[in-house]
Amino acid sequence: MNTACRLLIALAACLPVAVSAAGSDPDWPASCDENQSAMNGCAFQRWQKADARLNVLYGQLAKKTAAEDRPKLQAAQRAWIAYRDLECSFEGAEAEGGTLQPLLISDCRNTLTRQRVADFERLLK
């Protein structure tokens, strides 16, 4: 399958998500669906919000973690960040150089970051 066909399939797969997100996600207002640039910006902002939450929880978890175990937490978080960035770069490669690529990367980062947030919230209970 050529690159153009794969890009069209990827775009078609994202459209229902973007349309449904507008009605169900307060971080994705209708204005986010105006054009690709708006979608990219909103996806990035949504990821940044999740990342800010993750950073708060990381700080709380670091304080709760025994001093001798903090280097393990720090190493685990650094490894997770490297994994997240590589995984999302891979997912975005489908639209390499296209206007859809930033949306794919930000959505991937948001999804993985929200999963990590849930993990940290569970550990903090």
Backbone hydrogen bonds in HBPLUS format (Angstrom, degrees):
<---DONOR---> <-ACCEPTOR-->    atom                        ^
c    i                          cat <-CA-CA->   ^        H-A-AA   ^      H-
h    n   atom  resd res      DA  || num        DHA   H-A  angle D-A-AA Bond
n    s   type  num  typ     dist DA aas  dist angle  dist       angle   num
A0006-ARG N   A0002-ASN O   3.10 MM   4  6.42 161.7  2.14 153.7 159.2     1
A0007-LEU N   A0003-THR O   2.90 MM   4  6.08 156.4  1.96 151.9 158.2     2
A0008-LEU N   A0004-ALA O   3.03 MM   4  6.25 158.2  2.08 146.6 151.9     3
A0009-ILE N   A0005-CYS O   2.99 MM   4  6.23 156.5  2.04 149.2 155.6     4
A0010-ALA N   A0006-ARG O   2.91 MM   4  6.13 157.8  1.96 146.9 153.2     5
A0011-LEU N   A0007-LEU O   2.88 MM   4  6.10 158.6  1.92 150.7 156.5     6
A0012-ALA N   A0008-LEU O   2.91 MM   4  6.05 162.6  1.94 147.1 152.1     7
A0013-ALA N   A0009-ILE O   2.96 MM   4  6.12 147.1  2.07 143.5 152.5     8
A0014-CYS N   A0010-ALA O   3.15 MM   4  6.39 136.5  2.35 139.5 150.3     9
A0014-CYS N   A0011-LEU O   3.07 MM   3  5.16 129.8  2.34  97.5 110.8    10
A0015-LEU N   A0011-LEU O   3.14 MM   4  6.38 143.2  2.28 151.4 160.5    11
A0017-VAL N   A0014-CYS O   3.08 MM   3  5.26 117.4  2.49 102.3 117.8    12
A0018-ALA N   A0014-CYS O   2.98 MM   4  6.26 160.9  2.02 160.2 165.9    13
A0019-VAL N   A0015-LEU O   2.94 MM   4  6.13 163.4  1.97 158.6 163.0    14
A0020-SER N   A0016-PRO O   2.91 MM   4  5.99 166.3  1.93 147.2 151.4    15
A0021-ALA N   A0017-VAL O   2.84 MM   4  5.83 144.7  1.96 143.2 153.6    16
A0022-ALA N   A0018-ALA O   3.33 MM   4  6.47 143.5  2.48 140.2 146.4    17
A0024-SER N   A0021-ALA O   3.26 MM   3  5.22 134.2  2.49  95.9 108.1    18
A0025-ASP N   A0021-ALA O   2.93 MM   4  5.30 147.3  2.03 152.1 151.0    19
A0028-TRP N   A0025-ASP O   2.89 MM   3  5.28 157.5  1.94 118.4 121.4    20
A0032-CYS N   A0029-PRO O   2.87 MM   3  5.63 160.4  1.91 123.5 129.7    21
A0033-ASP N   A0030-ALA O   3.01 MM   3  5.65 161.3  2.05 119.2 124.6    22
A0034-GLU N   A0031-SER O   3.37 MM   3  5.53 165.2  2.39 111.1 111.2    23
A0039-MET N   A0035-ASN O   2.97 MM   4  6.29 161.5  2.01 155.6 161.4    24
A0040-ASN N   A0036-GLN O   2.84 MM   4  6.05 160.7  1.88 152.0 157.1    25
A0041-GLY N   A0037-SER O   2.97 MM   4  6.18 161.7  2.00 147.7 152.5    26
A0042-CYS N   A0038-ALA O   2.91 MM   4  6.09 165.0  1.93 154.9 158.5    27
A0043-ALA N   A0039-MET O   2.93 MM   4  6.05 159.7  1.97 149.4 155.2    28
A0044-PHE N   A0040-ASN O   2.99 MM   4  6.19 155.1  2.05 146.6 153.4    29
A0045-GLN N   A0041-GLY O   2.95 MM   4  6.20 160.6  1.99 148.9 154.3    30
A0046-ARG N   A0042-CYS O   2.88 MM   4  6.05 154.8  1.95 148.2 155.1    31
A0047-TRP N   A0043-ALA O   3.04 MM   4  6.29 155.5  2.11 143.7 149.9    32
A0048-GLN N   A0044-PHE O   2.89 MM   4  6.17 157.5  1.95 149.9 156.7    33
A0049-LYS N   A0045-GLN O   2.97 MM   4  6.21 150.2  2.06 146.4 153.5    34
A0050-ALA N   A0046-ARG O   3.17 MM   4  6.48 159.5  2.22 145.8 150.6    35
A0051-ASP N   A0047-TRP O   2.81 MM   4  6.07 155.2  1.87 152.8 160.8    36
A0052-ALA N   A0048-GLN O   2.89 MM   4  6.09 150.9  1.98 144.4 151.6    37
A0053-ARG N   A0049-LYS O   3.14 MM   4  6.41 156.6  2.20 145.4 151.2    38
A0054-LEU N   A0050-ALA O   2.93 MM   4  6.20 154.6  2.00 145.8 153.4    39
A0055-ASN N   A0051-ASP O   2.96 MM   4  6.22 155.0  2.02 148.2 154.1    40
A0056-VAL N   A0052-ALA O   3.16 MM   4  6.46 153.5  2.23 146.2 152.3    41
A0057-LEU N   A0053-ARG O   3.02 MM   4  6.32 167.8  2.03 155.0 158.0    42
A0058-TYR N   A0054-LEU O   2.80 MM   4  6.00 153.7  1.87 151.3 159.5    43
A0059-GLY N   A0055-ASN O   3.08 MM   4  6.27 159.6  2.13 143.8 148.3    44
A0060-GLN N   A0056-VAL O   3.05 MM   4  6.41 155.5  2.11 148.5 155.4    45
A0061-LEU N   A0057-LEU O   2.81 MM   4  6.03 159.3  1.86 152.4 158.3    46
A0062-ALA N   A0058-TYR O   2.79 MM   4  5.99 156.2  1.84 152.2 159.0    47
A0063-LYS N   A0059-GLY O   3.09 MM   4  6.31 154.1  2.16 143.7 149.8    48
A0064-LYS N   A0060-GLN O   3.08 MM   4  6.32 145.8  2.20 141.2 150.7    49
A0065-THR N   A0061-LEU O   2.90 MM   4  6.01 132.2  2.13 144.3 157.0    50
A0069-ASP N   A0066-ALA O   2.82 MM   3  5.32 146.6  1.93 115.6 126.4    51
A0070-ARG N   A0067-ALA O   3.38 MM   3  5.36 152.6  2.46  99.2 106.7    52
A0072-LYS N   A0069-ASP O   3.06 MM   3  5.37 126.4  2.36 105.0 118.5    53
A0073-LEU N   A0069-ASP O   3.17 MM   4  6.59 154.7  2.24 149.8 157.1    54
A0074-GLN N   A0070-ARG O   2.86 MM   4  6.10 165.0  1.88 159.2 163.0    55
A0075-ALA N   A0071-PRO O   2.91 MM   4  6.04 160.5  1.94 143.5 149.0    56
A0076-ALA N   A0072-LYS O   2.84 MM   4  5.99 157.8  1.89 147.6 154.3    57
A0077-GLN N   A0073-LEU O   2.88 MM   4  6.09 156.9  1.94 149.4 155.6    58
A0078-ARG N   A0074-GLN O   2.95 MM   4  6.17 159.5  1.99 148.9 154.6    59
A0079-ALA N   A0075-ALA O   2.93 MM   4  6.11 157.7  1.98 147.1 153.4    60
A0080-TRP N   A0076-ALA O   2.87 MM   4  6.07 151.4  1.95 144.0 152.5    61
A0081-ILE N   A0077-GLN O   2.90 MM   4  6.13 159.0  1.94 151.0 155.8    62
A0082-ALA N   A0078-ARG O   3.04 MM   4  6.29 160.1  2.08 146.0 151.2    63
A0083-TYR N   A0079-ALA O   2.90 MM   4  6.16 157.8  1.95 147.1 153.6    64
A0084-ARG N   A0080-TRP O   2.77 MM   4  6.02 168.7  1.79 156.4 159.2    65
A0085-ASP N   A0081-ILE O   2.95 MM   4  6.12 169.1  1.96 153.9 156.4    66
A0086-LEU N   A0082-ALA O   3.02 MM   4  6.15 161.2  2.06 148.6 153.8    67
A0087-GLU N   A0083-TYR O   2.79 MM   4  5.89 169.6  1.80 162.4 165.7    68
A0088-CYS N   A0084-ARG O   2.94 MM   4  6.02 163.4  1.97 149.9 154.6    69
A0089-SER N   A0085-ASP O   2.97 MM   4  6.00 144.1  2.10 136.4 146.4    70
A0090-PHE N   A0086-LEU O   2.95 MM   4  6.16 154.9  2.01 146.3 152.9    71
A0091-GLU N   A0087-GLU O   2.93 MM   4  6.27 158.1  1.98 146.2 152.3    72
A0092-GLY N   A0088-CYS O   2.90 MM   4  6.01 148.8  2.00 140.3 148.5    73
A0093-ALA N   A0089-SER O   3.02 MM   4  6.11 121.8  2.37 135.9 150.1    74
A0093-ALA N   A0090-PHE O   3.10 MM   3  5.11 141.9  2.25  98.1 109.4    75
A0095-ALA N   A0092-GLY O   3.03 MM   3  5.82 155.0  2.09 121.7 127.2    76
A0096-GLU N   A0093-ALA O   3.09 MM   3  4.62 160.4  2.13 109.7 106.3    77
A0098-GLY N   A0095-ALA O   2.74 MM   3  5.33 160.7  1.78 148.7 151.4    78
A0101-GLN N   A0098-GLY O   3.32 MM   3  5.61 147.4  2.43 103.6 111.7    79
A0103-LEU N   A0100-LEU O   3.08 MM   3  5.41 120.7  2.44 108.3 122.8    80
A0104-LEU N   A0100-LEU O   3.09 MM   4  6.41 161.8  2.13 159.3 164.9    81
A0105-ILE N   A0101-GLN O   3.01 MM   4  6.22 164.5  2.04 159.5 163.3    82
A0106-SER N   A0102-PRO O   2.92 MM   4  6.02 167.9  1.93 148.5 152.4    83
A0107-ASP N   A0103-LEU O   2.87 MM   4  5.94 163.2  1.90 151.4 156.5    84
A0108-CYS N   A0104-LEU O   3.04 MM   4  6.12 156.7  2.10 141.4 147.9    85
A0109-ARG N   A0105-ILE O   2.89 MM   4  6.14 165.3  1.91 153.5 157.7    86
A0110-ASN N   A0106-SER O   2.83 MM   4  6.00 156.2  1.89 148.4 155.2    87
A0111-THR N   A0107-ASP O   2.95 MM   4  6.13 164.5  1.97 149.4 153.2    88
A0112-LEU N   A0108-CYS O   2.96 MM   4  6.19 174.3  1.96 160.5 161.3    89
A0113-THR N   A0109-ARG O   2.85 MM   4  5.83 155.3  1.91 144.3 152.2    90
A0114-ARG N   A0110-ASN O   2.88 MM   4  5.98 159.6  1.92 150.9 156.1    91
A0115-GLN N   A0111-THR O   3.09 MM   4  6.34 147.6  2.20 142.3 151.1    92
A0116-ARG N   A0112-LEU O   3.00 MM   4  6.30 151.7  2.08 143.4 151.0    93
A0117-VAL N   A0113-THR O   2.82 MM   4  6.11 152.0  1.90 149.4 157.7    94
A0118-ALA N   A0114-ARG O   3.04 MM   4  6.27 159.1  2.08 143.5 148.1    95
A0119-ASP N   A0115-GLN O   2.99 MM   4  6.32 150.2  2.08 142.5 151.1    96
A0120-PHE N   A0116-ARG O   2.91 MM   4  6.21 160.4  1.95 153.5 157.7    97
A0121-GLU N   A0117-VAL O   2.83 MM   4  6.09 160.5  1.87 155.2 161.2    98
A0122-ARG N   A0118-ALA O   3.00 MM   4  6.16 154.5  2.07 143.9 150.5    99
A0123-LEU N   A0119-ASP O   3.02 MM   4  6.34 153.1  2.09 145.4 152.9   100
A0124-LEU N   A0120-PHE O   2.93 MM   4  6.14 138.4  2.11 146.8 158.0   101
A0125-LYS N   A0122-ARG O   3.32 MM   3  5.49 158.0  2.37 103.1 109.5   102
